[in-house]
Amino acid sequence: MKLLSVLDAARELGVSPDMIRKVIRAGRLRAENLSPPGQRPYYVTTPQDLAAYRRMPKGKPGRKPRGP
């Protein structure tokens, strides 16, 4: 199984690594932390999980788009 680092996922989506960490912490992108407890997290995700994140609706729920 191919694993993608935070940097790889950020490059795939055209966003910053910080944005990827943010969506992982928010639970919107499934990832696994490979670091031992007490150390800085090293997250990895799969191409399938990244594809599922891409299919998620964007924007904040319950908010209407601003009109002209």
C-alpha positions as CSV (number, residue, x, y, z in Angstrom):
1,M,0.0,0.0,0.0
2,K,1.3,3.4,-1.0
3,L,1.5,6.0,1.8
4,L,1.7,9.8,1.3
5,S,3.4,12.1,3.8
6,V,1.9,15.5,4.7
7,L,4.2,17.1,2.2
8,D,3.2,14.7,-0.6
9,A,-0.5,15.2,0.2
10,A,0.0,19.0,0.1
11,R,1.7,18.9,-3.2
12,E,-1.1,16.7,-4.6
13,L,-3.8,19.1,-3.5
14,G,-1.8,22.3,-4.2
15,V,-2.1,23.5,-0.6
16,S,0.4,24.0,2.3
17,P,1.5,21.2,4.6
18,D,0.0,23.2,7.5
19,M,-3.4,23.1,5.8
20,I,-3.1,19.3,5.5
21,R,-2.3,19.0,9.2
22,K,-5.3,21.2,10.0
23,V,-7.7,19.0,8.1
24,I,-6.2,15.9,9.6
25,R,-6.6,17.3,13.1
26,A,-10.2,18.3,12.3
27,G,-10.9,14.7,11.2
28,R,-11.7,15.6,7.6
29,L,-8.7,13.7,6.1
30,R,-8.0,10.3,7.5
31,A,-4.4,9.8,8.4
32,E,-2.2,7.7,10.7
33,N,0.4,9.0,13.1
34,L,3.6,6.9,12.8
35,S,5.5,8.7,15.6
36,P,5.9,7.1,19.0
37,P,3.9,8.7,21.9
38,G,5.4,12.0,23.1
39,Q,7.1,12.9,19.8
40,R,6.0,15.3,17.1
41,P,3.3,13.6,14.9
42,Y,4.4,12.2,11.6
43,Y,1.2,11.7,9.7
44,V,0.7,9.6,6.6
45,T,-2.4,9.1,4.5
46,T,-3.3,6.9,1.5
47,P,-4.2,8.0,-2.1
48,Q,-7.7,6.5,-1.4
49,D,-8.2,8.7,1.7
50,L,-6.9,11.7,-0.2
51,A,-9.4,11.0,-3.0
52,A,-12.2,10.8,-0.4
53,Y,-11.2,14.1,1.0
54,R,-11.3,15.7,-2.5
55,R,-14.9,14.5,-2.9
56,M,-16.0,16.1,0.3
57,P,-18.1,19.3,0.0
58,K,-16.2,22.4,0.6
59,G,-17.2,25.4,2.7
60,K,-18.8,25.7,6.1
61,P,-22.0,23.8,6.7
62,G,-25.1,25.8,7.2
63,R,-23.8,28.9,5.6
64,K,-25.4,30.3,2.5
65,P,-23.1,31.7,-0.2
66,R,-22.9,35.4,-0.4
67,G,-24.9,36.9,-3.3
68,P,-24.3,39.9,-5.5
